[in-house]
Amino acid sequence: MAGIKALRSAGESATTSNSFTEHPWFRRSIDEGNDIDNIDSNSRQEIASKLVEANAKYVFAGHLNGVGKDKELEIIQTSSLAKTDDEENPGFRVVKVDQKGVVHKFFALDNSPVELNLEF
C-alpha cells in the first residue's frame, strides 16, 4: 500500500496520476467476475477506489490487449510482442501525454505504420 500512498501524495500536486502494473486489475469492468485475466474482486475494489482517490485516471497493464473503463478509471492493456493466442495479434501501444491528457493507440505488428505520427 506504500505505492498507493505515494501515488496519493503525487496526485495532490498533479492534474492526473497514472499507474503501471503487470497484471490488469480488470478487463472491461470493475464488477466483472474473478478469472485468470484479472485480480481478485475484493482486492480490485479496494485498490481501484484508492487509485481514484489518488486522482489516477489511467492504469497501464500487461498480459492482454484491450481497454476497459469503470467510472473515472481507464485500464489500458498491452500484451508482450510474443503471440499470446490465436485471437490476439502481437503489437505495441504508443502513448502520448500532454497538458490535455493521455491518448494511446495500439498498433498490431502486421499493420504497424512505416512512420510513427503522433497526431492521433
N, CA, C and O atoms as a GROMACS GRO file, in nm:
protein
  480
    1MET      N    1   0.080  -0.120   0.000
    1MET     CA    2   0.000   0.000   0.000
    1MET      C    3   0.084   0.127   0.000
    1MET      O    4   0.032   0.236  -0.020
    2ALA      N    5   0.215   0.112   0.022
    2ALA     CA    6   0.302   0.230   0.022
    2ALA      C    7   0.298   0.297  -0.115
    2ALA      O    8   0.305   0.420  -0.124
    3GLY      N    9   0.288   0.218  -0.221
    3GLY     CA   10   0.281   0.275  -0.356
    3GLY      C   11   0.158   0.360  -0.375
    3GLY      O   12   0.164   0.465  -0.440
    4ILE      N   13   0.044   0.316  -0.320
    4ILE     CA   14  -0.080   0.393  -0.331
    4ILE      C   15  -0.068   0.522  -0.251
    4ILE      O   16  -0.116   0.626  -0.296
    5LYS      N   17  -0.004   0.518  -0.134
    5LYS     CA   18   0.014   0.640  -0.055
    5LYS      C   19   0.102   0.739  -0.130
    5LYS      O   20   0.075   0.859  -0.129
    6ALA      N   21   0.208   0.689  -0.194
    6ALA     CA   22   0.295   0.776  -0.273
    6ALA      C   23   0.218   0.834  -0.391
    6ALA      O   24   0.234   0.951  -0.424
    7LEU      N   25   0.136   0.753  -0.454
    7LEU     CA   26   0.055   0.799  -0.566
    7LEU      C   27  -0.043   0.906  -0.519
    7LEU      O   28  -0.064   1.005  -0.589
    8ARG      N   29  -0.102   0.888  -0.401
    8ARG     CA   30  -0.194   0.987  -0.347
    8ARG      C   31  -0.123   1.119  -0.324
    8ARG      O   32  -0.178   1.225  -0.355
    9SER      N   33  -0.001   1.115  -0.269
    9SER     CA   34   0.076   1.238  -0.245
    9SER      C   35   0.108   1.306  -0.377
    9SER      O   36   0.095   1.428  -0.388
   10ALA      N   37   0.149   1.229  -0.476
   10ALA     CA   38   0.179   1.287  -0.607
   10ALA      C   39   0.053   1.344  -0.669
   10ALA      O   40   0.058   1.447  -0.737
   11GLY      N   41  -0.060   1.278  -0.646
   11GLY     CA   42  -0.186   1.324  -0.704
   11GLY      C   43  -0.231   1.457  -0.652
   11GLY      O   44  -0.309   1.526  -0.719
   12GLU      N   45  -0.186   1.496  -0.535
   12GLU     CA   46  -0.226   1.625  -0.479
   12GLU      C   47  -0.174   1.742  -0.559
   12GLU      O   48  -0.238   1.846  -0.566
   13SER      N   49  -0.057   1.725  -0.621
   13SER     CA   50   0.000   1.835  -0.699
   13SER      C   51  -0.014   1.814  -0.849
   13SER      O   52   0.009   1.907  -0.927
   14ALA      N   53  -0.052   1.696  -0.891
   14ALA     CA   54  -0.064   1.667  -1.034
   14ALA      C   55  -0.210   1.676  -1.076
   14ALA      O   56  -0.301   1.660  -0.994
   15THR      N   57  -0.232   1.702  -1.204
   15THR     CA   58  -0.369   1.703  -1.252
   15THR      C   59  -0.420   1.562  -1.275
   15THR      O   60  -0.539   1.535  -1.259
   16THR      N   61  -0.331   1.472  -1.312
   16THR     CA   62  -0.367   1.332  -1.334
   16THR      C   63  -0.252   1.244  -1.290
   16THR      O   64  -0.135   1.278  -1.309
   17SER      N   65  -0.285   1.130  -1.232
   17SER     CA   66  -0.185   1.030  -1.197
   17SER      C   67  -0.208   0.907  -1.284
   17SER      O   68  -0.322   0.879  -1.323
   18ASN      N   69  -0.103   0.835  -1.314
   18ASN     CA   70  -0.112   0.711  -1.389
   18ASN      C   71  -0.049   0.601  -1.307
   18ASN      O   72   0.041   0.627  -1.227
   19SER      N   73  -0.094   0.480  -1.327
   19SER     CA   74  -0.039   0.365  -1.257
   19SER      C   75   0.004   0.262  -1.360
   19SER      O   76  -0.060   0.247  -1.464
   20PHE      N   77   0.111   0.191  -1.331
   20PHE     CA   78   0.163   0.087  -1.419
   20PHE      C   79   0.171  -0.043  -1.341
   20PHE      O   80   0.226  -0.046  -1.231
   21THR      N   81   0.118  -0.149  -1.397
   21THR     CA   82   0.116  -0.279  -1.331
   21THR      C   83   0.128  -0.389  -1.436
   21THR      O   84   0.091  -0.371  -1.551
   22GLU      N   85   0.180  -0.502  -1.394
   22GLU     CA   86   0.195  -0.611  -1.489
   22GLU      C   87   0.061  -0.677  -1.521
   22GLU      O   88   0.029  -0.700  -1.638
   23HIS      N   89  -0.016  -0.707  -1.419
   23HIS     CA   90  -0.142  -0.779  -1.436
   23HIS      C   91  -0.259  -0.682  -1.428
   23HIS      O   92  -0.262  -0.600  -1.336
   24PRO      N   93  -0.356  -0.687  -1.520
   24PRO     CA   94  -0.467  -0.591  -1.517
   24PRO      C   95  -0.559  -0.613  -1.398
   24PRO      O   96  -0.589  -0.727  -1.362
   25TRP      N   97  -0.603  -0.504  -1.336
   25TRP     CA   98  -0.699  -0.514  -1.226
   25TRP      C   99  -0.831  -0.569  -1.276
   25TRP      O  100  -0.894  -0.650  -1.208
   26PHE      N  101  -0.873  -0.526  -1.393
   26PHE     CA  102  -0.994  -0.578  -1.455
   26PHE      C  103  -0.979  -0.568  -1.606
   26PHE      O  104  -0.894  -0.493  -1.655
   27ARG      N  105  -1.062  -0.643  -1.680
   27ARG     CA  106  -1.056  -0.639  -1.826
   27ARG      C  107  -1.150  -0.534  -1.885
   27ARG      O  108  -1.108  -0.449  -1.963
   28ARG      N  109  -1.275  -0.539  -1.848
   28ARG     CA  110  -1.376  -0.449  -1.906
   28ARG      C  111  -1.443  -0.361  -1.800
   28ARG      O  112  -1.466  -0.242  -1.822
   29SER      N  113  -1.475  -0.422  -1.683
   29SER     CA  114  -1.548  -0.352  -1.578
   29SER      C  115  -1.499  -0.398  -1.442
   29SER      O  116  -1.463  -0.515  -1.424
   30ILE      N  117  -1.498  -0.310  -1.348
   30ILE     CA  118  -1.452  -0.343  -1.214
   30ILE      C  119  -1.541  -0.448  -1.148
   30ILE      O  120  -1.497  -0.518  -1.057
   31ASP      N  121  -1.665  -0.460  -1.194
   31ASP     CA  122  -1.761  -0.554  -1.136
   31ASP      C  123  -1.760  -0.692  -1.203
   31ASP      O  124  -1.840  -0.778  -1.166
   32GLU      N  125  -1.671  -0.714  -1.300
   32GLU     CA  126  -1.667  -0.844  -1.366
   32GLU      C  127  -1.626  -0.954  -1.268
   32GLU      O  128  -1.567  -0.926  -1.163
   33GLY      N  129  -1.657  -1.077  -1.302
   33GLY     CA  130  -1.625  -1.190  -1.215
   33GLY      C  131  -1.475  -1.217  -1.209
   33GLY      O  132  -1.398  -1.169  -1.293
   34ASN      N  133  -1.435  -1.292  -1.110
   34ASN     CA  134  -1.295  -1.330  -1.095
   34ASN      C  135  -1.259  -1.434  -1.201
   34ASN      O  136  -1.334  -1.528  -1.225
   35ASP      N  137  -1.144  -1.416  -1.263
   35ASP     CA  138  -1.090  -1.518  -1.352
   35ASP      C  139  -0.940  -1.500  -1.364
   35ASP      O  140  -0.882  -1.415  -1.297
   36ILE      N  141  -0.879  -1.577  -1.449
   36ILE     CA  142  -0.733  -1.576  -1.462
   36ILE      C  143  -0.681  -1.445  -1.522
   36ILE      O  144  -0.562  -1.414  -1.508
   37ASP      N  145  -0.768  -1.368  -1.587
   37ASP     CA  146  -0.726  -1.245  -1.655
   37ASP      C  147  -0.743  -1.118  -1.572
   37ASP      O  148  -0.723  -1.009  -1.624
   38ASN      N  149  -0.779  -1.130  -1.444
   38ASN     CA  150  -0.793  -1.011  -1.362
   38ASN      C  151  -0.753  -1.041  -1.218
   38ASN      O  152  -0.724  -1.155  -1.183
   39ILE      N  153  -0.753  -0.939  -1.135
   39ILE     CA  154  -0.721  -0.951  -0.993
   39ILE      C  155  -0.849  -0.981  -0.916
   39ILE      O  156  -0.957  -0.937  -0.954
   40ASP      N  157  -0.837  -1.056  -0.808
   40ASP     CA  158  -0.949  -1.091  -0.721
   40ASP      C  159  -1.038  -0.969  -0.694
   40ASP      O  160  -0.988  -0.860  -0.669
   41SER      N  161  -1.169  -0.990  -0.699
   41SER     CA  162  -1.266  -0.881  -0.688
   41SER      C  163  -1.249  -0.797  -0.562
   41SER      O  164  -1.256  -0.674  -0.569
   42ASN      N  165  -1.226  -0.859  -0.447
   42ASN     CA  166  -1.212  -0.782  -0.323
   42ASN      C  167  -1.091  -0.690  -0.329
   42ASN      O  168  -1.101  -0.572  -0.295
   43SER      N  169  -0.978  -0.742  -0.373
   43SER     CA  170  -0.857  -0.659  -0.388
   43SER      C  171  -0.878  -0.552  -0.493
   43SER      O  172  -0.838  -0.437  -0.475
   44ARG      N  173  -0.941  -0.590  -0.603
   44ARG     CA  174  -0.966  -0.497  -0.714
   44ARG      C  175  -1.049  -0.378  -0.668
   44ARG      O  176  -1.015  -0.264  -0.699
   45GLN      N  177  -1.158  -0.404  -0.596
   45GLN     CA  178  -1.245  -0.296  -0.549
   45GLN      C  179  -1.169  -0.202  -0.455
   45GLN      O  180  -1.182  -0.080  -0.464
   46GLU      N  181  -1.091  -0.261  -0.365
   46GLU     CA  182  -1.017  -0.181  -0.266
   46GLU      C  183  -0.913  -0.092  -0.334
   46GLU      O  184  -0.905   0.028  -0.306
   47ILE      N  185  -0.833  -0.150  -0.422
   47ILE     CA  186  -0.726  -0.075  -0.488
   47ILE      C  187  -0.783   0.028  -0.585
   47ILE      O  188  -0.735   0.141  -0.591
   48ALA      N  189  -0.885  -0.010  -0.660
   48ALA     CA  190  -0.942   0.084  -0.758
   48ALA      C  191  -0.995   0.209  -0.689
   48ALA      O  192  -0.976   0.320  -0.740
   49SER      N  193  -1.060   0.194  -0.574
   49SER     CA  194  -1.111   0.312  -0.505
   49SER      C  195  -0.996   0.400  -0.456
   49SER      O  196  -1.007   0.522  -0.456
   50LYS      N  197  -0.886   0.338  -0.415
   50LYS     CA  198  -0.769   0.416  -0.372
   50LYS      C  199  -0.702   0.485  -0.490
   50LYS      O  200  -0.652   0.597  -0.476
   51LEU      N  201  -0.700   0.420  -0.605
   51LEU     CA  202  -0.644   0.483  -0.725
   51LEU      C  203  -0.726   0.605  -0.764
   51LEU      O  204  -0.670   0.710  -0.796
   52VAL      N  205  -0.857   0.592  -0.762
   52VAL     CA  206  -0.945   0.705  -0.795
   52VAL      C  207  -0.926   0.817  -0.694
   52VAL      O  208  -0.920   0.934  -0.731
   53GLU      N  209  -0.916   0.782  -0.566
   53GLU     CA  210  -0.893   0.882  -0.461
   53GLU      C  211  -0.761   0.956  -0.483
   53GLU      O  212  -0.749   1.074  -0.451
   54ALA      N  213  -0.662   0.884  -0.539
   54ALA     CA  214  -0.531   0.944  -0.566
   54ALA      C  215  -0.528   1.017  -0.700
   54ALA      O  216  -0.421   1.058  -0.746
   55ASN      N  217  -0.644   1.034  -0.762
   55ASN     CA  218  -0.657   1.105  -0.889
   55ASN      C  219  -0.595   1.030  -1.006
   55ASN      O  220  -0.556   1.091  -1.106
   56ALA      N  221  -0.586   0.898  -0.996
   56ALA     CA  222  -0.539   0.817  -1.109
   56ALA      C  223  -0.651   0.810  -1.212
   56ALA      O  224  -0.766   0.785  -1.178
   57LYS      N  225  -0.617   0.831  -1.335
   57LYS     CA  226  -0.714   0.822  -1.444
   57LYS      C  227  -0.686   0.703  -1.534
   57LYS      O  228  -0.778   0.647  -1.594
   58TYR      N  229  -0.559   0.664  -1.543
   58TYR     CA  230  -0.517   0.558  -1.636
   58TYR      C  231  -0.432   0.456  -1.563
   58TYR      O  232  -0.342   0.491  -1.486
   59VAL      N  233  -0.461   0.329  -1.588
   59VAL     CA  234  -0.379   0.219  -1.538
   59VAL      C  235  -0.330   0.143  -1.660
   59VAL      O  236  -0.410   0.090  -1.738
   60PHE      N  237  -0.199   0.137  -1.678
   60PHE     CA  238  -0.140   0.063  -1.788
   60PHE      C  239  -0.097  -0.074  -1.737
   60PHE      O  240  -0.025  -0.083  -1.638
   61ALA      N  241  -0.142  -0.179  -1.805
   61ALA     CA  242  -0.114  -0.316  -1.760
   61ALA      C  243  -0.069  -0.401  -1.878
   61ALA      O  244  -0.084  -0.363  -1.994
   62GLY      N  245  -0.015  -0.515  -1.846
   62GLY     CA  246   0.032  -0.609  -1.948
   62GLY      C  247  -0.062  -0.726  -1.964
   62GLY      O  248  -0.180  -0.719  -1.930
   63HIS      N  249  -0.008  -0.834  -2.018
   63HIS     CA  250  -0.072  -0.965  -2.034
   63HIS      C  251  -0.167  -0.976  -2.151
   63HIS      O  252  -0.164  -1.078  -2.220
   64LEU      N  253  -0.250  -0.879  -2.178
   64LEU     CA  254  -0.355  -0.889  -2.278
   64LEU      C  255  -0.363  -0.759  -2.356
   64LEU      O  256  -0.301  -0.660  -2.318
   65ASN      N  257  -0.439  -0.758  -2.463
   65ASN     CA  258  -0.465  -0.635  -2.537
   65ASN      C  259  -0.610  -0.596  -2.515
   65ASN      O  260  -0.700  -0.680  -2.527
   66GLY      N  261  -0.632  -0.472  -2.482
   66GLY     CA  262  -0.769  -0.425  -2.465
   66GLY      C  263  -0.775  -0.301  -2.380
   66GLY      O  264  -0.676  -0.257  -2.322
   67VAL      N  265  -0.894  -0.245  -2.373
   67VAL     CA  266  -0.919  -0.126  -2.292
   67VAL      C  267  -1.049  -0.148  -2.217
   67VAL      O  268  -1.149  -0.192  -2.273
   68GLY      N  269  -1.046  -0.117  -2.089
   68GLY     CA  270  -1.165  -0.123  -2.006
   68GLY      C  271  -1.179   0.008  -1.932
   68GLY      O  272  -1.080   0.078  -1.910
   69LYS      N  273  -1.300   0.041  -1.892
   69LYS     CA  274  -1.321   0.166  -1.820
   69LYS      C  275  -1.428   0.145  -1.715
   69LYS      O  276  -1.529   0.078  -1.740
   70ASP      N  277  -1.404   0.202  -1.598
   70ASP     CA  278  -1.502   0.198  -1.493
   70ASP      C  279  -1.504   0.334  -1.425
   70ASP      O  280  -1.407   0.373  -1.360
   71LYS      N  281  -1.612   0.405  -1.441
   71LYS     CA  282  -1.624   0.542  -1.390
   71LYS      C  283  -1.508   0.625  -1.443
   71LYS      O  284  -1.495   0.642  -1.564
   72GLU      N  285  -1.423   0.678  -1.354
   72GLU     CA  286  -1.312   0.764  -1.399
   72GLU      C  287  -1.185   0.688  -1.432
   72GLU      O  288  -1.091   0.747  -1.484
   73LEU      N  289  -1.180   0.558  -1.404
   73LEU     CA  290  -1.057   0.481  -1.416
   73LEU      C  291  -1.056   0.399  -1.545
   73LEU      O  292  -1.143   0.315  -1.567
   74GLU      N  293  -0.957   0.426  -1.631
   74GLU     CA  294  -0.943   0.351  -1.756
   74GLU      C  295  -0.824   0.259  -1.744
   74GLU      O  296  -0.717   0.300  -1.699
   75ILE      N  297  -0.841   0.133  -1.784
   75ILE     CA  298  -0.732   0.037  -1.782
   75ILE      C  299  -0.695   0.004  -1.926
   75ILE      O  300  -0.778  -0.039  -2.005
   76ILE      N  301  -0.568   0.024  -1.958
   76ILE     CA  302  -0.516   0.004  -2.092
   76ILE      C  303  -0.421  -0.115  -2.086
   76ILE      O  304  -0.320  -0.111  -2.016
   77GLN      N  305  -0.453  -0.220  -2.158
   77GLN     CA  306  -0.376  -0.344  -2.151
   77GLN      C  307  -0.304  -0.370  -2.283
   77GLN      O  308  -0.362  -0.360  -2.391
   78THR      N  309  -0.177  -0.403  -2.272
   78THR     CA  310  -0.097  -0.434  -2.389
   78THR      C  311  -0.013  -0.557  -2.357
   78THR      O  312   0.063  -0.558  -2.260
   79SER      N  313  -0.027  -0.660  -2.440
   79SER     CA  314   0.048  -0.783  -2.415
   79SER      C  315   0.192  -0.768  -2.465
   79SER      O  316   0.230  -0.664  -2.518
   80SER      N  317   0.268  -0.873  -2.446
   80SER     CA  318   0.405  -0.872  -2.497
   80SER      C  319   0.401  -0.885  -2.649
   80SER      O  320   0.296  -0.911  -2.707
   81LEU      N  321   0.514  -0.866  -2.712
   81LEU     CA  322   0.520  -0.880  -2.857
   81LEU      C  323   0.509  -1.026  -2.901
   81LEU      O  324   0.484  -1.053  -3.018
   82ALA      N  325   0.528  -1.117  -2.809
   82ALA     CA  326   0.511  -1.259  -2.842
   82ALA      C  327   0.362  -1.287  -2.863
   82ALA      O  328   0.278  -1.231  -2.793
   83LYS      N  329   0.331  -1.372  -2.957
   83LYS     CA  330   0.191  -1.404  -2.982
   83LYS      C  331   0.136  -1.480  -2.861
   83LYS      O  332   0.190  -1.583  -2.821
   84THR      N  333   0.027  -1.428  -2.803
   84THR     CA  334  -0.027  -1.487  -2.681
   84THR      C  335  -0.131  -1.595  -2.708
   84THR      O  336  -0.139  -1.693  -2.633
   85ASP      N  337  -0.208  -1.582  -2.812
   85ASP     CA  338  -0.305  -1.684  -2.850
   85ASP      C  339  -0.349  -1.659  -2.995
   85ASP      O  340  -0.301  -1.566  -3.059
   86ASP      N  341  -0.439  -1.741  -3.044
   86ASP     CA  342  -0.482  -1.729  -3.183
   86ASP      C  343  -0.574  -1.610  -3.208
   86ASP      O  344  -0.597  -1.574  -3.324
   87GLU      N  345  -0.629  -1.549  -3.103
   87GLU     CA  346  -0.724  -1.440  -3.120
   87GLU      C  347  -0.659  -1.303  -3.117
   87GLU      O  348  -0.713  -1.209  -3.176
   88GLU      N  349  -0.546  -1.288  -3.051
   88GLU     CA  350  -0.483  -1.157  -3.037
   88GLU      C  351  -0.361  -1.146  -3.128
   88GLU      O  352  -0.279  -1.238  -3.135
   89ASN      N  353  -0.350  -1.035  -3.195
   89ASN     CA  354  -0.230  -1.008  -3.273
   89ASN      C  355  -0.128  -0.940  -3.183
   89ASN      O  356  -0.163  -0.851  -3.105
   90PRO      N  357  -0.001  -0.981  -3.193
   90PRO     CA  358   0.101  -0.911  -3.115
   90PRO      C  359   0.118  -0.769  -3.169
   90PRO      O  360   0.094  -0.744  -3.287
   91GLY      N  361   0.159  -0.679  -3.082
   91GLY     CA  362   0.176  -0.542  -3.126
   91GLY      C  363   0.233  -0.455  -3.016
   91GLY      O  364   0.288  -0.505  -2.918
   92PHE      N  365   0.220  -0.325  -3.034
   92PHE     CA  366   0.272  -0.229  -2.937
   92PHE      C  367   0.176  -0.112  -2.927
   92PHE      O  368   0.094  -0.089  -3.016
   93ARG      N  369   0.186  -0.040  -2.818
   93ARG     CA  370   0.100   0.074  -2.793
   93ARG      C  371   0.186   0.200  -2.783
   93ARG      O  372   0.289   0.199  -2.716
   94VAL      N  373   0.143   0.305  -2.847
   94VAL     CA  374   0.209   0.435  -2.837
   94VAL      C  375   0.121   0.521  -2.747
   94VAL      O  376   0.000   0.531  -2.768
   95VAL      N  377   0.183   0.583  -2.648
   95VAL     CA  378   0.111   0.667  -2.553
   95VAL      C  379   0.164   0.809  -2.562
   95VAL      O  380   0.285   0.832  -2.555
   96LYS      N  381   0.074   0.903  -2.579
   96LYS     CA  382   0.109   1.044  -2.585
   96LYS      C  383   0.050   1.113  -2.464
   96LYS      O  384  -0.070   1.104  -2.438
   97VAL      N  385   0.135   1.182  -2.389
   97VAL     CA  386   0.092   1.254  -2.270
   97VAL      C  387   0.123   1.402  -2.291
   97VAL      O  388   0.237   1.439  -2.320
   98ASP      N  389   0.022   1.484  -2.275
   98ASP     CA  390   0.044   1.628  -2.283
   98ASP      C  391  -0.049   1.697  -2.183
   98ASP      O  392  -0.113   1.630  -2.102
   99GLN      N  393  -0.057   1.827  -2.190
   99GLN     CA  394  -0.138   1.901  -2.093
   99GLN      C  395  -0.286   1.870  -2.104
   99GLN      O  396  -0.361   1.890  -2.009
  100LYS      N  397  -0.330   1.823  -2.220
  100LYS     CA  398  -0.472   1.789  -2.240
  100LYS      C  399  -0.507   1.654  -2.181
  100LYS      O  400  -0.624   1.628  -2.152
  101GLY      N  401  -0.408   1.568  -2.162
  101GLY     CA  402  -0.436   1.436  -2.107
  101GLY      C  403  -0.351   1.328  -2.171
  101GLY      O  404  -0.240   1.353  -2.218
  102VAL      N  405  -0.405   1.208  -2.172
  102VAL     CA  406  -0.335   1.090  -2.224
  102VAL      C  407  -0.414   1.036  -2.341
  102VAL      O  408  -0.535   1.018  -2.333
  103VAL      N  409  -0.344   1.010  -2.451
  103VAL     CA  410  -0.403   0.948  -2.569
  103VAL      C  411  -0.315   0.829  -2.603
  103VAL      O  412  -0.192   0.839  -2.598
  104HIS      N  413  -0.376   0.717  -2.639
  104HIS     CA  414  -0.297   0.598  -2.670
  104HIS      C  415  -0.357   0.528  -2.791
  104HIS      O  416  -0.477   0.538  -2.819
  105LYS      N  417  -0.271   0.455  -2.861
  105LYS     CA  418  -0.316   0.381  -2.979
  105LYS      C  419  -0.236   0.252  -2.989
  105LYS      O  420  -0.114   0.253  -2.974
  106PHE      N  421  -0.306   0.142  -3.016
  106PHE     CA  422  -0.243   0.012  -3.032
  106PHE      C  423  -0.216  -0.012  -3.180
  106PHE      O  424  -0.302   0.014  -3.265
  107PHE      N  425  -0.098  -0.063  -3.211
  107PHE     CA  426  -0.061  -0.100  -3.347
  107PHE      C  427  -0.026  -0.248  -3.351
  107PHE      O  428   0.068  -0.290  -3.283
  108ALA      N  429  -0.100  -0.327  -3.428
  108ALA     CA  430  -0.064  -0.467  -3.447
  108ALA      C  431   0.061  -0.473  -3.533
  108ALA      O  432   0.080  -0.391  -3.623
  109LEU      N  433   0.148  -0.569  -3.504
  109LEU     CA  434   0.273  -0.578  -3.581
  109LEU      C  435   0.248  -0.597  -3.730
  109LEU      O  436   0.323  -0.545  -3.812
  110ASP      N  437   0.143  -0.670  -3.765
  110ASP     CA  438   0.115  -0.692  -3.908
  110ASP      C  439   0.048  -0.572  -3.974
  110ASP      O  440   0.017  -0.576  -4.093
  111ASN      N  441   0.024  -0.466  -3.897
  111ASN     CA  442  -0.039  -0.346  -3.952
  111ASN      C  443   0.021  -0.220  -3.889
  111ASN      O  444  -0.048  -0.121  -3.870
  112SER      N  445   0.151  -0.225  -3.858
  112SER     CA  446   0.214  -0.110  -3.794
  112SER      C  447   0.256  -0.008  -3.899
  112SER      O  448   0.285  -0.044  -4.013
  113PRO      N  449   0.261   0.119  -3.861
  113PRO     CA  450   0.294   0.223  -3.957
  113PRO      C  451   0.443   0.222  -3.994
  113PRO      O  452   0.528   0.180  -3.916
  114VAL      N  453   0.472   0.268  -4.115
  114VAL     CA  454   0.610   0.281  -4.159
  114VAL      C  455   0.676   0.397  -4.084
  114VAL      O  456   0.790   0.388  -4.040
  115GLU      N  457   0.600   0.505  -4.070
  115GLU     CA  458   0.644   0.621  -3.992
  115GLU      C  459   0.546   0.638  -3.876
  115GLU      O  460   0.425   0.620  -3.892
  116LEU      N  461   0.599   0.674  -3.762
  116LEU     CA  462   0.514   0.691  -3.645
  116LEU      C  463   0.475   0.838  -3.631
  116LEU      O  464   0.557   0.922  -3.595
  117ASN      N  465   0.349   0.867  -3.660
  117ASN     CA  466   0.295   1.001  -3.649
  117ASN      C  467   0.218   1.009  -3.518
  117ASN      O  468   0.125   0.931  -3.497
  118LEU      N  469   0.254   1.100  -3.433
  118LEU     CA  470   0.188   1.112  -3.303
  118LEU      C  471   0.066   1.203  -3.307
  118LEU      O  472   0.020   1.248  -3.203
  119GLU      N  473   0.014   1.228  -3.424
  119GLU     CA  474  -0.105   1.312  -3.438
  119GLU      C  475  -0.229   1.225  -3.440
  119GLU      O  476  -0.307   1.232  -3.536
  120PHE      N  477  -0.250   1.144  -3.339
  120PHE     CA  478  -0.370   1.063  -3.332
  120PHE      C  479  -0.456   1.107  -3.218
  120PHE      O  480  -0.563   1.049  -3.196
   0.00000   0.00000   0.00000
